[in-house]
Amino acid sequence: MVKATPIEFLRQVRQEVSKVTWPSRRETITSTIMVIIMVVFMAVFFFLVDQVLSLGVRAVLGLGS
């Protein structure tokens, strides 16, 4: 592996960054909203699964009143 000087490294980094296709503002907002929706959905799902499993464990162990 050839070691590049710091100047050459920065030049290469600049070239690579210029090749990146950056998302538009609208794409970023849409993706962010989708992530938030999925996080809320998964939080509710795992909460419900946890409640059902907790109920089942209590029933099996006779801890429920």
C-alpha positions as CSV (number, residue, x, y, z in Angstrom):
1,M,0.0,0.0,0.0
2,V,1.4,3.4,-1.1
3,K,1.4,6.0,1.6
4,A,0.1,9.4,0.5
5,T,1.3,12.7,1.8
6,P,-1.3,14.6,3.8
7,I,-1.8,17.1,0.9
8,E,-2.3,14.2,-1.6
9,F,-4.7,12.5,0.8
10,L,-6.8,15.7,1.1
11,R,-6.8,16.1,-2.7
12,Q,-8.1,12.5,-3.0
13,V,-10.8,13.1,-0.4
14,R,-11.9,16.2,-2.2
15,Q,-12.2,14.2,-5.5
16,E,-14.2,11.4,-3.8
17,V,-16.6,13.8,-2.1
18,S,-17.3,15.5,-5.4
19,K,-18.5,12.2,-6.7
20,V,-21.1,11.8,-3.9
21,T,-24.7,12.2,-4.9
22,W,-26.2,14.2,-2.1
23,P,-29.9,13.9,-1.4
24,S,-32.1,16.9,-1.9
25,R,-33.8,18.7,1.0
26,R,-37.1,17.0,0.2
27,E,-35.5,13.5,0.1
28,T,-33.9,14.1,3.4
29,I,-37.1,15.3,5.0
30,T,-39.1,12.4,3.5
31,S,-36.5,9.9,4.8
32,T,-36.5,11.5,8.2
33,I,-40.2,11.3,8.5
34,M,-40.2,7.7,7.4
35,V,-37.6,6.8,10.0
36,I,-39.6,8.5,12.8
37,I,-42.8,6.7,11.7
38,M,-41.0,3.3,11.7
39,V,-39.4,4.0,15.2
40,V,-42.9,4.9,16.6
41,F,-44.4,1.8,15.0
42,M,-41.7,-0.5,16.3
43,A,-41.9,1.0,19.8
44,V,-45.6,0.4,19.9
45,F,-45.2,-3.1,18.5
46,F,-42.5,-4.1,21.1
47,F,-44.5,-2.5,23.9
48,L,-47.5,-4.6,23.0
49,V,-45.4,-7.8,22.6
50,D,-43.8,-7.1,26.0
51,Q,-47.2,-6.6,27.6
52,V,-48.5,-9.9,26.2
53,L,-45.4,-11.8,27.2
54,S,-45.6,-10.3,30.7
55,L,-49.2,-11.3,31.0
56,G,-48.4,-14.8,29.9
57,V,-45.5,-15.1,32.4
58,R,-47.7,-13.8,35.2
59,A,-50.4,-16.4,34.3
60,V,-47.9,-19.3,34.2
61,L,-46.2,-18.3,37.5
62,G,-49.5,-17.4,39.2
63,L,-48.2,-13.9,40.1
64,G,-51.3,-12.1,38.9
65,S,-54.1,-11.1,41.3
